[in-house]
Amino acid sequence: MEKPLLESLDAARRRNHMLADFGRDALENNNLSELLDQACLRISQAVEVSHSKILEYRPETADLLIVAGHGWREGVVGHVRFRADLSSPPGCALQTGQPVAVDDITNSPGFTPAPVLLEHGIVSLTNVPVPVDGSVWGVLEVDHIHPRHFTPEDTDFLYAFARFLGFAIQRKRTDMEKDRLTAAQAAAAAQTEILLRELQHRMKNNLQIVLSLISTQKRKTANVESRNVLDHIAGRVTAISLAQDQLSTSQQLRIVNLGAYLRALCAYIDTGRDEITIEVKAEDIDISVDQAVPVGLIVNEALTNATKYAFPDGRRGRVLIRFDADVPTRMGMLLIADDGVGIAAPRDNGSGLALTEQLAFQLGGALELDSAPGKGTTIRVSFPLHP
């Protein structure tokens, strides 16, 4: 076996062992700060970089704070903030949910290097988002003082590590939530439900305003393509709005019955094609709204594409929406399958598929697409369920 291949396999084995060791530490160590510091050290060693850091997004200040790191001078961790907009590589990773790699931060149009990077002589870096409970919690970044091109293998490893981080953070956050529960909160449950219901109505009204604006713009638009785009956007907003209808106030507007939501969503979607049958087989299981919305958007995208492309020239067909939950393992499987003509390659310049992949990653899951001409299209998304 050639030497480069042996070295690649050896590196992969070391990284797998490192992931396993970190997973064990995450279960045994109750100190989140120590765990994140250990993670940065392990990541620096595995990817062979001079610096690494973990940044937490803070909604109240709309920035990213370095909460753990390796290789930085004293006073950086816990104090230095990064912008959370698209001009910042970690901000771009946060906003898009996609990895962002920069070979040379001093000569990269579109990005403004943070002063702390220049002070430490950082040249190359790459970021991946850290998913927690179905949303992006923050960013994992590795930095190097020498020019470095990060490979797909590097990105895959960082993705895997980011998910381990997400599970660890979620576990610690859940423990903290349990500690904060008090008898006073239980006594105030009735009043809280009233306030939450009012909040739910306000959120619903806001979405209705958005839909009204889209509808108004559509009426003013003569271009057919532009009208179709507005219809597509309205469908996505409606998917979010229907999720709001299913929210449980007894669970502080965090829980949605997924079976009821998918049935309502598919009943609402108008294919405009009587010859296309939509069948929904979904378990009545409660999941967080942060997961229900991406699931609904994935279904909306798939049904829209099936209606437009899978059954040309008045062809009859069927689209199956199925969701199964494995309660012991807390894993969910979403399946969307049609018996249409199939596709040879993704349409719409891949934007629809790219969005679906991004939504699957937001769920902390994996996407599989199986399609071929004449054999229909099947989309599978498996992901861990969060109550």
N, C-alpha and C positions, 0 to 999 in steps of 0.2 A: 504494500500500500504506500502511495506517495506521501512524502513528509508533510506537505501543506494540508493534505486531507487528515492525516493523523493528528496534526496540531489543532485542526478545526474540531475534530471529534473530542479531543481532550478538553478543549475550551468549553464545548457544549456540556460535557460531563461535569466539569467544575461548576458551571453555572447552575446546572440542575441540582447538584448537591447544596449549593448556596441557597437556592430557593427553598429546598427542603429544610435546611437548618433554620432559615428565617421563619418559616411557617411554624416550626416547633417552638421557637422563641416567642412568637406572637401569642401562642396559647399559654405559655408559662409566665411571661413577664407582664405584670399588671401596670407597669409604669410606661405610659405611652411616650413620654419624652425620651426615655432611655432607648426604647424600641426604635424610634425614628432615627436617633443618632447611630444606633447599630446598623440600621438599614443603609444609611449614607456611607458608612465605612465599607460594608459588604459590596455595595454597588460600585464604589470607586475601585475596589480590588478586582471585581469581576469584569468591568468594562475597561480597566486599566487607564483611568483618567486621574488627573491631579486634584480635581474638585468635584463635589456633588452636593446637592441640596434638595430639600423638600419645602415647597411653598404652599401655604394655606390661603385660599381665597377668603377675604373678609368682606361680606356684603355691606356692612355698615360703613366701610371706608372705600369700598370698590378698589381694593388693591390686593397684592399677593405678598404675604409676610414670610420671610425665611424662618421656619420653625425648627429646622434641623439641618446640619450640614457637615461636610468633611473637607478640610484643607483651607478653610477661611480663617482670616485673622480674628482675634478676639474682638467682640463687639458687633460682629456681623449677624450671627444667628440670634434671632429673637428681636432684632431691631431694624434691619434693612428691609425696605419694601420695594417691590417691583410694580410697574404699571400693569393693569389688567386689560389693556386695550390691545389692538392689533399691531401697534408699533413695537411691542415688547414680545420676544419669542415665547416666554412662558404665558404671557397674556393671550397671544395668538392660539397657543395650545389649549388654554382654558376656554376661550370663546368658541373655537371650532370643534373641540373634542378630538382633534387629530394631532399626531406627532409633528413637531417642528424642529428641523435640524438646520444648523447654520455652520458652514465650513469655516467662514471667516467673518466674525461679528463686526470687525472694523471696516469691512468692505462688503456690506450686505444691504443693498437698496431695500427700503421698506421697513427696516428695523433700526431702532435707535439703541445703541449699546448703553446699558446702565453703568453709571460711574464705578460701582463696585467691581464690575467685570474688568474694566480698564485698569483699575488699581491693582488687581491681582494678575494682570497680564493674560487674561483669558482670550483665546483665539477661536476655538471651536466649541460648539455645544449642541445638545439635542434635548428636547423636552417631550414628555408624554403626560397626558392627563391622568389623574388619580380618581377613579370612580368610587363613590361611597353611596350606598343606598339608592342606586339608580340615577345619581347626578354626579357632576364633576366637583369634587371636594377641593382639589388643588392640582399641583403640578410637580412631577419628579423631573429634575434636570441634572445632567452630567456635563461638566465643563473640563476643558483641557487647555494647558498653556502652550501647546504646540499644535500646528495644523493637523487636523484629523478629519477623515471622512467616516462618518458612522454608517455601518453596514445595516442591511435589513435584519441580520441576525442580532445586532446590537439593539435595534428597535424592538424586535420580538421579545428579547430578554427583559428590556425595560418595561414593556407592556405587561408581561407576566408579573414582574416585581411590583408594578403599580397596582395590579389587582390584589396581590397579597397585602400590600399596604392598605388598600381600601377596606378589605375584610377586617384587618386588625383595627383600623380606626373606627370602623362601624361597631365592632365588638366593644371597644372601650367606650364609645359614645353611648351605646345601649346600656352599659353598666352604670354610666354616670346619670343617665335618665332615670333609671330605677332608683338610684340613691336620692334623686331630687323629689321623688313622689312623697307627698305628705297627706295627712288626713285633711288638711285645709283644702287641698286641691280637690279631693274627693267630695267634700261638702259643697264646693262651688260648681260641681258638674252641671247642675241644671241651668245656672246662669250662663255658664260657658257655652252650652249648647245653643242658647238663644243668640248669643253674640256670634257664634260660628255660623249659624244659619243666616244671619244678616250679612256676614262677610261673604258667604256663598252666593247670596243674591246679588251682591255688588259685583263680584267677579263675573257672574253670569251676565249682568247688565253691561259690563265693560266689553265682554266678548261680542255681545249683540251690537254694540256701537261699532266695533271693528267690522263685523259682517255687513252692517248698514253702509259703512263707508265704501267697502268693496263693491257692494251692490250698486251704489250710486255711481262709482267710477266705471263700472261695467256698462251701465246704461249710456254713459257719455262716450264710450269707446266703440268706434266702428270697426277697428281691425280685429279680424276673427282670431288670429293667434294671440293677441293681447287679451281678448275676452276669455279664451281658453285658459290662459295663465291665471287670470283672476279667479276663474272657477276652481282651478286647482288649489289656489291659496285659500279660497273660501272653504273648500273641503277640509283642509288641514285645520283651519280655525274651528270648524264645526266639530271635528273629532275631539278637540280639546274641550269645547263647550259641552259636549255630551258627557264627557268624563266628569265635569263639574256637577252635572245632574245626578250622577251616581254616588257622589261623595257621602260618606257616613258621618253625621255630626257627632255620633256617639264615640267616634274615633278621631275627633278633632280635625275633621276634614282631611284626613290622611289616607283613608281606606276607600277602595272601590271594589264592588263585586264585579269581577272581570267578566263572568258569563253574561250577566245582565247588560253590562256595558257593550260587549261585542254584539249581542243581539240587537240592542238599540241602534248601535252605529251602522250595522249592515242593513237594518230596516230603513234607516234614514237615507242611506246613500242611494241615489236614483241613477241607475245605470242607463236609463233611457232605452233599454233593450229588453222587450218582453221575452225574447228567446233565450236570455241568459238567466239561469237559476243560481241564486246564492243560498248556500246551505251552511248553517252555523251549528257546530257541535262544540260547546264550550262548558267546562265545569264551573259551577258557582263557587268560586274561591275568592277570598278577600286578599287583595294585594295593595301596596301603597300606590297613591295617585302618581307618584314620581315614576312608577313603572307602568301604570295603566295607560298614561298618555303616550309614551313611546310605542307601546303595543298597538294602540288605536291608530297612531300615525302610520305605522308599518302596514296595518290592514288597509287603511285608506289608500296608501300608495299602491299596494298590490292590486286592489280592486279597480282603481283608476286605470292602471296599466292593462289589466286583463280586459276591461271594457273597451279600451282604445285599440288594443293590438291582438288579443288572443282569438277573437271571433270575427274575422273580417267577412264582408259580403253577406251579412245576415246569418252567419253560421250559428247554429244552436249549440249551447254548451252549459257547463256547470262549474261553479267556483265553490270549493269547500274551504270554510274557515273552521279550524279545529284547535282547541286548546286543551291540553292535558296537564295535570299537576301530579307530581310524585311527592306526596306529603312527607314521607319519612326523610327524603333527601332534600326537601324544599327546592325542587327543580321544576321549572315549567317548560313546556314545549308548545310553541305556536307553529301551526302548519297552515299554509295557504296554497291550495293546489287547484289548477284548472285543467280541463281536458281540451284546451284550444290548440292552435297550430304550433305553439312553441316559438322559441326565438333562437337565432344563431349567435347573436351578440347583443349586449345591453343597448337599449335605445336611449334617445334623448341625451346623447353624449355622455351617458353613464351617470347623469345627475340624480336620477331616481334611485338607481342602485346605490350610489354613493350615500344618499340620505338614509336609505334603509340600513346600510352597513354602519353608519354613524349612530343611528338609533339603537341598533343591536349592541354596539359597544357601550352606549349609555346605559343599557340594561345590564351590563356586565356579562353579556352572553356571546354566542357564536352564531354566525349566519351561514346557511348552506343554500345554494341556488342550483337547482337541477332543471335544465331545459334543453330541448333539442327540437328541431323542426319536425312537426307532426306528432310530437309526443307530449305536448302540454308543458306547463311550467309549475314547479313546486318550490316553495320557499319554506325553509325550516329555521326557526330561531329558538335556541335553547338558552335558558338563563336562570340564575338563582332567584328564588322568590323572597321578597322582603315583606313581612307583615305590616 
